[in-house]
Amino acid sequence: MSSFQKCGSAIGEHASNTFYKAIKFSKNGRERILTLGEFFYIQITKLRDVCVGELQMIWTNKQDENQLICSVRLYLLPEHTDSGREEEHGEVIN
């Protein structure tokens, strides 16, 4: 199981949100720190393929400061989407 927590002090506030630059991530007893703009591998569900994620934003809301919210941009290969790889996507080179 994974656990996430905010790492470091707040970098800004807007309305009822407080923003952070990094999260501490531990899985299988191994700790790692992810910072804004960093890329990592992620599998959203067991039914989906692994893709690349980019950490975009980390924040908490004053209504529930224990709930950490992250915005992640996902990068998928065309063949991992509903429409699949088409001619304009080019070919895969192994």
Solvent accessible surface area in square Angstrom, and as a share of the most:
residue,aa,sasa,rsa
1,M,210,0.94
2,S,41,0.26
3,S,65,0.42
4,F,105,0.44
5,Q,102,0.45
6,K,82,0.35
7,C,30,0.18
8,G,64,0.61
9,S,95,0.61
10,A,49,0.38
11,I,101,0.51
12,G,30,0.29
13,E,116,0.52
14,H,131,0.59
15,A,85,0.66
16,S,41,0.26
17,N,35,0.18
18,T,17,0.10
19,F,45,0.19
20,Y,19,0.07
21,K,118,0.50
22,A,9,0.07
23,I,5,0.02
24,K,58,0.25
25,F,42,0.18
26,S,31,0.20
27,K,96,0.41
28,N,132,0.68
29,G,82,0.79
30,R,180,0.66
31,E,115,0.52
32,R,90,0.33
33,I,87,0.44
34,L,6,0.03
35,T,51,0.30
36,L,63,0.31
37,G,39,0.37
38,E,52,0.23
39,F,109,0.45
40,F,29,0.12
41,Y,174,0.66
42,I,47,0.24
43,Q,89,0.40
44,I,96,0.49
45,T,66,0.38
46,K,193,0.82
47,L,173,0.86
48,R,114,0.42
49,D,80,0.42
50,V,79,0.45
51,C,10,0.06
52,V,51,0.29
53,G,0,0.00
54,E,24,0.11
55,L,2,0.01
56,Q,65,0.29
57,M,85,0.38
58,I,0,0.00
59,W,52,0.18
60,T,3,0.02
61,N,40,0.20
62,K,107,0.45
63,Q,169,0.75
64,D,67,0.35
65,E,98,0.44
66,N,151,0.77
67,Q,104,0.46
68,L,43,0.21
69,I,55,0.28
70,C,49,0.29
71,S,39,0.25
72,V,51,0.29
73,R,126,0.46
74,L,74,0.37
75,Y,91,0.35
76,L,79,0.40
77,L,93,0.46
78,P,29,0.18
79,E,72,0.32
80,H,51,0.23
81,T,52,0.30
82,D,150,0.78
83,S,84,0.54
84,G,18,0.17
85,R,78,0.28
86,E,79,0.36
87,E,169,0.76
88,E,135,0.60
89,H,84,0.37
90,G,42,0.40
91,E,147,0.66
92,V,79,0.45
93,I,154,0.78
94,N,180,0.93
